[in-house]
Amino acid sequence: PMVAAHGGVVSVHAIEKADVYLAFGGGCQGCGQIDVTLKQGIEVMLKENIPEITNVYDATDHSGGTNPYFQS
């Protein structure tokens, strides 16, 4: 809900074995707080619900963000 509240979107970019790669867009692309969102929010939630996941990575090109929620 917080990602959407900030005008962001997140999607699965790839899954390789037990590693998940996510792509962020909207207000998340280029956001200075994306590491916090990923590691303390999304990764925790995914691992709680899908214990087979070992790592979650950000596969986004953040330099292309045109309207980040928090400037880096």
CYANA upper distance limits for C-alpha pairs under 8 A (distance plus 0.5 A):
  1 PRO  CA      5 ALA  CA      6.59
  2 MET  CA      6 HIS  CA      6.78
  3 VAL  CA      7 GLY  CA      7.10
  3 VAL  CA      8 GLY  CA      5.53
  3 VAL  CA      9 VAL  CA      6.87
  3 VAL  CA     10 VAL  CA      8.29
  3 VAL  CA     28 CYS  CA      7.81
  4 ALA  CA      8 GLY  CA      5.53
  4 ALA  CA      9 VAL  CA      6.73
  6 HIS  CA     27 GLY  CA      6.51
  6 HIS  CA     28 CYS  CA      8.16
  6 HIS  CA     69 TYR  CA      6.75
  7 GLY  CA     26 GLY  CA      6.31
  7 GLY  CA     27 GLY  CA      5.37
  7 GLY  CA     28 CYS  CA      7.94
  7 GLY  CA     69 TYR  CA      8.01
  8 GLY  CA     24 PHE  CA      7.64
  8 GLY  CA     25 GLY  CA      6.19
  8 GLY  CA     26 GLY  CA      4.91
  8 GLY  CA     27 GLY  CA      4.85
  8 GLY  CA     28 CYS  CA      5.37
  8 GLY  CA     29 GLN  CA      8.12
  9 VAL  CA     24 PHE  CA      6.25
  9 VAL  CA     25 GLY  CA      5.59
  9 VAL  CA     26 GLY  CA      6.42
  9 VAL  CA     27 GLY  CA      8.07
  9 VAL  CA     28 CYS  CA      7.36
 10 VAL  CA     22 LEU  CA      7.16
 10 VAL  CA     23 ALA  CA      6.15
 10 VAL  CA     24 PHE  CA      5.01
 10 VAL  CA     25 GLY  CA      6.78
 11 SER  CA     22 LEU  CA      6.15
 11 SER  CA     23 ALA  CA      5.83
 11 SER  CA     24 PHE  CA      7.10
 12 VAL  CA     20 VAL  CA      7.71
 12 VAL  CA     21 TYR  CA      6.61
 12 VAL  CA     22 LEU  CA      5.10
 12 VAL  CA     23 ALA  CA      6.68
 13 HIS  CA     20 VAL  CA      8.30
 13 HIS  CA     21 TYR  CA      5.84
 13 HIS  CA     22 LEU  CA      5.44
 13 HIS  CA     23 ALA  CA      6.00
 13 HIS  CA     59 ALA  CA      7.54
 14 ALA  CA     20 VAL  CA      6.59
 14 ALA  CA     21 TYR  CA      5.54
 14 ALA  CA     22 LEU  CA      7.48
 15 ILE  CA     19 ASP  CA      6.22
 15 ILE  CA     20 VAL  CA      5.12
 15 ILE  CA     21 TYR  CA      6.62
 16 GLU  CA     20 VAL  CA      7.05
 18 ALA  CA     52 GLU  CA      6.76
 18 ALA  CA     53 ILE  CA      5.24
 18 ALA  CA     54 THR  CA      5.95
 18 ALA  CA     55 ASN  CA      7.30
 19 ASP  CA     53 ILE  CA      6.59
 19 ASP  CA     54 THR  CA      6.43
 19 ASP  CA     55 ASN  CA      5.30
 19 ASP  CA     56 VAL  CA      6.35
 19 ASP  CA     57 TYR  CA      8.04
 20 VAL  CA     53 ILE  CA      7.73
 20 VAL  CA     55 ASN  CA      6.80
 20 VAL  CA     56 VAL  CA      5.29
 20 VAL  CA     57 TYR  CA      6.68
 21 TYR  CA     56 VAL  CA      6.39
 21 TYR  CA     57 TYR  CA      5.24
 21 TYR  CA     58 ASP  CA      6.23
 21 TYR  CA     59 ALA  CA      6.18
 22 LEU  CA     56 VAL  CA      7.89
 22 LEU  CA     57 TYR  CA      6.67
 22 LEU  CA     58 ASP  CA      5.62
 22 LEU  CA     59 ALA  CA      6.04
 22 LEU  CA     60 THR  CA      7.70
 23 ALA  CA     58 ASP  CA      6.74
 23 ALA  CA     59 ALA  CA      5.84
 23 ALA  CA     60 THR  CA      5.37
 24 PHE  CA     28 CYS  CA      6.10
 24 PHE  CA     29 GLN  CA      5.96
 24 PHE  CA     58 ASP  CA      8.18
 24 PHE  CA     59 ALA  CA      8.42
 24 PHE  CA     60 THR  CA      6.33
 25 GLY  CA     29 GLN  CA      5.15
 25 GLY  CA     60 THR  CA      8.46
 25 GLY  CA     65 GLY  CA      8.06
 26 GLY  CA     65 GLY  CA      7.95
 26 GLY  CA     67 ASN  CA      7.35
 26 GLY  CA     68 PRO  CA      7.57
 27 GLY  CA     31 CYS  CA      7.17
 27 GLY  CA     65 GLY  CA      8.27
 27 GLY  CA     67 ASN  CA      6.17
 27 GLY  CA     68 PRO  CA      4.83
 27 GLY  CA     69 TYR  CA      5.25
 28 CYS  CA     34 ILE  CA      7.03
 28 CYS  CA     65 GLY  CA      8.35
 28 CYS  CA     68 PRO  CA      6.25
 28 CYS  CA     69 TYR  CA      6.94
 29 GLN  CA     60 THR  CA      7.62
 29 GLN  CA     61 ASP  CA      7.97
 29 GLN  CA     62 HIS  CA      5.61
 29 GLN  CA     63 SER  CA      8.32
 29 GLN  CA     64 GLY  CA      7.63
 29 GLN  CA     65 GLY  CA      5.10
 29 GLN  CA     66 THR  CA      8.10
 29 GLN  CA     67 ASN  CA      8.09
 29 GLN  CA     68 PRO  CA      6.34
 30 GLY  CA     34 ILE  CA      8.33
 30 GLY  CA     61 ASP  CA      8.39
 30 GLY  CA     62 HIS  CA      4.72
 30 GLY  CA     63 SER  CA      6.53
 30 GLY  CA     64 GLY  CA      7.49
 30 GLY  CA     65 GLY  CA      5.13
 30 GLY  CA     66 THR  CA      8.04
 30 GLY  CA     67 ASN  CA      8.15
 30 GLY  CA     68 PRO  CA      5.70
 30 GLY  CA     71 GLN  CA      7.73
 30 GLY  CA     72 SER  CA      7.68
 31 CYS  CA     62 HIS  CA      8.10
 31 CYS  CA     65 GLY  CA      8.31
 31 CYS  CA     68 PRO  CA      5.14
 31 CYS  CA     69 TYR  CA      6.13
 31 CYS  CA     70 PHE  CA      5.42
 31 CYS  CA     71 GLN  CA      6.17
 31 CYS  CA     72 SER  CA      6.63
 32 GLY  CA     68 PRO  CA      8.32
 32 GLY  CA     69 TYR  CA      8.50
 32 GLY  CA     70 PHE  CA      5.80
 32 GLY  CA     71 GLN  CA      5.86
 32 GLY  CA     72 SER  CA      4.45
 33 GLN  CA     37 THR  CA      6.90
 33 GLN  CA     70 PHE  CA      7.08
 33 GLN  CA     72 SER  CA      8.15
 34 ILE  CA     38 LEU  CA      6.48
 35 ASP  CA     39 LYS  CA      6.45
 36 VAL  CA     40 GLN  CA      5.94
 36 VAL  CA     41 GLY  CA      7.64
 37 THR  CA     41 GLY  CA      5.60
 37 THR  CA     42 ILE  CA      6.88
 38 LEU  CA     42 ILE  CA      5.50
 38 LEU  CA     43 GLU  CA      6.22
 38 LEU  CA     56 VAL  CA      8.38
 38 LEU  CA     57 TYR  CA      8.48
 38 LEU  CA     58 ASP  CA      8.09
 39 LYS  CA     43 GLU  CA      5.71
 39 LYS  CA     44 VAL  CA      7.27
 40 GLN  CA     44 VAL  CA      6.54
 41 GLY  CA     45 MET  CA      6.74
 42 ILE  CA     46 LEU  CA      6.59
 43 GLU  CA     47 LYS  CA      6.60
 43 GLU  CA     55 ASN  CA      8.33
 43 GLU  CA     56 VAL  CA      6.44
 44 VAL  CA     48 GLU  CA      6.63
 45 MET  CA     49 ASN  CA      6.80
 46 LEU  CA     50 ILE  CA      6.18
 46 LEU  CA     51 PRO  CA      8.22
 46 LEU  CA     53 ILE  CA      7.95
 47 LYS  CA     51 PRO  CA      5.41
 47 LYS  CA     52 GLU  CA      7.83
 47 LYS  CA     53 ILE  CA      6.31
 47 LYS  CA     54 THR  CA      7.92
 61 ASP  CA     65 GLY  CA      8.34
